[in-house]
Amino acid sequence: MLKKIVLTGAAGRLGSILRAPLAAMCDDLLCTDIVEDIADLPANASYARADIADYESVAALMEGVEMVVHFGAHVDEGPFEQLLGPNFVGSYNVWESAWKAGARRIVYASSIHAVGMHKRQDFIGLDAPHAPDTFYGLAKCFTEDLGKMYWSKRGLESVHLRILSCDTVQNARMLGTWLSDGDLLRLVARAIDTPTTGFSIVYGVSDNDRCPVDNAKASHLGYRPQDNAEIYAAQILATEGAGDPTDRAQMHHGGPFAAVPLGQGGATAAAKGND
């Protein structure tokens, strides 16, 4: 049982899924986000409103922290200036304040968009070089490198969850990229309870027949997904029709994010659930 976990982005969809399971893993769960309040928190959880782009606000959360589960961010593509505070500066604030407070590990919601410009036909592993598809993906690259540096220079462990698509299965791409809610919980649990992780990256994806990425080099985390999007295949493929090999959204790991102009987030609204 951990003493204290801090959960950023606690009001978001994924944060909402994580609150109760994380509370069961610690004595004290401190939830934070930019909303006014969160209702129906577990008995051992509390809420503190904070802007992760503000260092002092973040540092105030970290007293006595053992692990941070960092899911707070602007979760779509947008102008660089819009992402700079929450997605770039916010990550630095979390790492620096957690390290100063003596935290053992940070579990971070990274994304497939850190490698989104790789082609889907390339069965990429965890050693694939960064290939961001957007400013949003660039922020994920930045934070992965930040975590690697803090491990190398300061001994702060981190596990970076490259989530593919954590939402209902809506299209043919998601037959490969789907991460079920249940597998999300299994993934985060292994990122927390693995005795030592150093700096680790793992793809957040279920046990899909059409999975486009290779998690072999993350086997030390013990993540074993149990769900498979193939149960939705007949319905999805019957309605979607033939694919288009000239469409960058279909041909690259980043999906819609690979096709939108830099800084324009409106066209990625359909990709909600890619974190």
C-alpha positions in Angstrom: 0.0 0.0 0.0 1.4 3.4 -1.0 1.2 6.3 1.3 0.2 9.1 -1.2 -0.6 9.2 -4.9 -1.2 12.5 -6.8 -3.4 12.2 -9.8 -3.4 15.1 -12.3 -6.1 15.4 -14.9 -8.5 13.8 -12.4 -11.6 15.3 -13.9 -11.0 14.0 -17.4 -12.5 10.8 -18.8 -9.4 8.7 -18.1 -8.8 10.3 -14.8 -12.3 9.6 -13.8 -11.8 5.9 -14.5 -8.6 5.9 -12.5 -9.8 7.6 -9.3 -11.4 4.7 -7.4 -8.7 2.1 -8.4 -5.9 4.4 -7.4 -7.6 5.2 -4.1 -7.6 1.5 -3.4 -3.8 1.4 -3.9 -2.9 4.1 -1.3 -3.7 5.7 2.0 -4.1 9.2 0.5 -5.2 10.0 -3.1 -4.9 13.7 -4.0 -6.8 14.5 -7.2 -6.2 17.7 -9.1 -7.5 19.5 -12.2 -8.6 22.9 -13.3 -12.3 22.4 -12.6 -14.0 23.8 -9.5 -14.6 20.5 -7.8 -15.1 16.8 -8.3 -18.0 15.0 -6.7 -18.2 11.5 -5.3 -14.6 11.0 -4.5 -13.5 7.9 -2.6 -13.3 8.2 1.2 -9.5 8.5 1.2 -9.4 10.9 -1.7 -9.3 14.7 -1.7 -9.4 17.4 -4.4 -7.2 20.4 -4.9 -7.8 22.8 -7.9 -4.5 23.6 -9.5 -3.2 24.8 -12.9 -0.2 22.5 -13.8 1.3 25.3 -15.8 1.9 27.1 -12.4 4.9 25.7 -10.6 4.0 26.9 -7.1 0.5 25.4 -7.5 1.9 22.0 -8.5 4.6 22.0 -5.8 2.0 22.6 -3.1 0.4 19.2 -4.0 3.5 17.1 -3.7 4.2 17.1 0.1 4.7 13.4 1.1 4.0 12.1 -2.4 5.2 8.6 -3.3 3.9 8.4 -6.9 2.4 10.8 -9.4 0.0 9.6 -12.0 0.2 12.5 -14.5 -2.8 12.6 -16.9 -3.3 16.3 -16.9 -2.9 18.1 -20.3 -4.6 19.8 -23.1 -5.8 16.7 -25.0 -6.0 17.8 -28.6 -3.9 19.5 -31.2 -3.8 23.3 -31.1 -1.5 26.2 -31.5 1.8 25.8 -29.9 1.1 28.7 -27.5 -2.0 26.9 -26.3 -0.1 23.7 -25.5 3.0 25.3 -24.1 1.7 25.8 -20.6 -0.2 22.6 -19.8 1.7 20.1 -22.0 5.3 21.3 -21.9 5.7 23.6 -18.9 3.2 21.5 -16.9 5.3 18.3 -17.4 8.5 20.1 -16.2 6.6 21.4 -13.2 5.4 17.9 -12.3 8.8 16.3 -12.6 10.7 19.0 -10.8 8.3 19.3 -7.9 7.9 15.6 -7.6 11.7 15.1 -7.5 12.1 17.8 -4.9 9.4 16.2 -2.8 11.1 12.8 -2.9 8.7 11.0 -5.1 9.7 7.5 -6.2 8.0 7.4 -9.7 5.8 9.2 -12.2 3.3 7.4 -14.4 2.7 9.5 -17.4 0.0 9.5 -20.1 2.1 9.7 -23.2 0.6 8.9 -26.6 1.0 7.1 -29.9 1.3 10.7 -31.3 4.9 10.8 -30.1 5.6 8.3 -33.0 2.5 9.2 -35.1 4.3 9.8 -38.4 5.6 6.2 -38.6 3.6 4.2 -41.2 1.1 1.8 -39.8 2.5 -1.0 -41.9 5.7 -0.7 -39.9 5.2 -2.8 -36.8 7.1 -0.4 -34.6 8.5 -1.3 -31.2 9.4 0.8 -28.2 12.8 1.7 -29.8 11.2 3.5 -32.8 12.6 7.0 -32.9 10.3 9.9 -32.1 8.2 11.0 -35.0 5.6 13.4 -33.7 2.5 14.2 -35.8 1.5 17.4 -34.1 2.5 19.9 -31.5 0.5 17.6 -29.2 2.7 14.7 -30.1 5.8 16.9 -29.8 4.8 17.6 -26.1 4.7 13.8 -25.6 8.2 13.5 -27.0 9.4 16.3 -24.8 8.0 14.6 -21.7 9.4 11.2 -22.5 12.8 12.8 -22.9 12.3 14.8 -19.7 11.5 11.6 -17.9 14.5 9.8 -19.3 16.8 12.7 -18.3 15.4 12.8 -14.7 16.0 9.1 -14.4 19.6 9.4 -15.8 20.5 12.5 -13.8 18.4 12.3 -10.7 17.2 8.8 -10.2 13.5 9.6 -10.5 11.7 6.6 -12.1 9.0 7.1 -14.7 6.7 4.9 -16.9 5.4 6.5 -20.0 2.1 5.0 -21.3 1.9 5.5 -25.1 -1.9 5.3 -25.2 -3.3 4.6 -28.7 -7.1 5.0 -28.5 -8.9 4.7 -25.2 -12.5 5.1 -26.1 -15.4 3.2 -27.7 -14.4 1.4 -31.0 -15.7 3.7 -33.7 -13.7 2.9 -36.9 -11.4 0.4 -38.6 -8.3 2.0 -37.2 -9.5 1.4 -33.7 -9.8 -2.3 -34.3 -6.0 -2.2 -33.8 -5.5 0.8 -31.5 -8.2 0.2 -28.9 -7.3 0.3 -25.2 -10.3 -0.9 -23.2 -11.1 0.7 -19.8 -10.2 -2.5 -18.1 -6.9 -2.8 -19.8 -6.2 0.8 -18.9 -6.6 0.0 -15.3 -4.3 -3.1 -15.7 -1.7 -1.0 -17.4 -1.6 1.7 -14.8 -1.6 -0.9 -12.0 1.5 -2.6 -13.4 3.2 0.8 -13.9 2.7 1.4 -10.2 3.3 -1.9 -8.6 6.3 -3.1 -10.6 9.1 -3.0 -8.0 11.6 -1.2 -10.2 11.0 0.4 -13.6 13.8 2.9 -14.2 12.8 4.8 -17.3 10.2 2.7 -19.2 7.9 3.2 -22.2 4.9 0.9 -22.9 2.2 1.1 -25.5 -1.2 1.4 -24.1 -3.2 -1.0 -26.3 -5.4 -4.0 -25.7 -4.8 -7.5 -27.0 -6.2 -6.7 -30.4 -5.7 -9.1 -33.3 -4.9 -6.1 -35.5 -2.5 -4.4 -33.0 0.0 -2.3 -35.0 2.7 -2.0 -32.3 5.1 -4.3 -30.5 5.3 -4.2 -26.7 7.9 -6.9 -26.3 10.5 -4.6 -24.7 8.1 -3.7 -22.0 7.6 -7.2 -20.7 9.3 -6.4 -17.4 6.2 -4.4 -16.4 4.1 -7.5 -16.5 1.3 -5.8 -18.5 -0.9 -8.5 -20.0 -4.0 -7.0 -21.8 -7.1 -9.1 -21.8 -9.5 -7.5 -24.2 -9.7 -7.6 -28.0 -11.4 -5.2 -30.3 -12.0 -7.9 -32.9 -15.5 -8.5 -31.3 -16.5 -5.2 -33.0 -14.9 -6.0 -36.4 -17.9 -7.4 -38.3 -20.0 -4.4 -37.5 -17.3 -1.8 -38.1 -16.1 -3.3 -41.4 -19.6 -3.8 -42.8 -20.3 0.0 -42.4 -17.0 1.6 -43.1 -16.2 0.3 -46.6 -12.9 0.1 -48.4 -9.8 2.0 -47.1 -7.9 4.7 -48.9 -4.2 4.2 -49.2 -3.7 7.8 -50.1 -5.1 9.0 -46.8 -2.4 9.9 -44.3 -4.9 9.4 -41.5 -5.3 5.7 -42.5 -1.6 5.1 -43.4 0.1 6.5 -40.3 0.1 5.5 -36.6 -1.2 8.9 -35.6 -4.5 8.5 -37.5 -6.3 11.8 -37.9 -3.5 13.7 -36.1 -1.2 12.7 -38.9 -3.4 14.4 -41.5 -4.4 17.7 -39.8 -2.4 20.9 -40.3 -0.1 21.8 -37.4 -1.8 23.8 -34.8 -5.4 23.1 -36.0 -7.2 21.0 -33.5 -10.8 21.1 -34.8 -10.3 18.3 -37.3 -9.0 16.0 -34.5 -12.2 16.1 -32.5 -13.1 12.7 -33.9 -9.9 11.3 -32.5 -11.0 12.0 -28.9 -9.7 9.2 -26.7 -6.2 9.3 -28.2 -4.2 10.5 -25.2 
